[in-house]
Amino acid sequence: MLVAAGVAGLVVAMALMIVRAIVGPSHYDRILAANSIGTKTVLLIALIGFLFGRPAFLDVALVYALINFVATIALMKFFRYRTLASPLTAAPEKEHKNG
């Protein structure tokens, strides 16, 4: 009963994050909402695994959490630099030779 209430609370919180993703005034608000939805999805997968007695769902939840983290960092970098290339891979400056 208590686990079902937790699942219902997570679904309500995810619905609120979907509203934030649609209404959000900036890209960063939308990315934060997507990251929050991903975090709540990890919790939902773990709760469903506990509810059905499937401990293997925790492995799935961990993999999803890692993918969510990497995707959030990639999106933040893309919206800041407009590219996913590393700033360190720019063409090296030419050396100035003295006399």
Buried (B, 14 or more C-beta within 10 A) or exposed (E): EEEEEBBEEBEEBBEBBBEBBEEBEEEEEBBBBBBBBBBBBBBBBBBBBBEEEEEEBBEBBEEBBEEBEEBBEEBBBEEEEEEEEEEEEEEEEEEEEEE
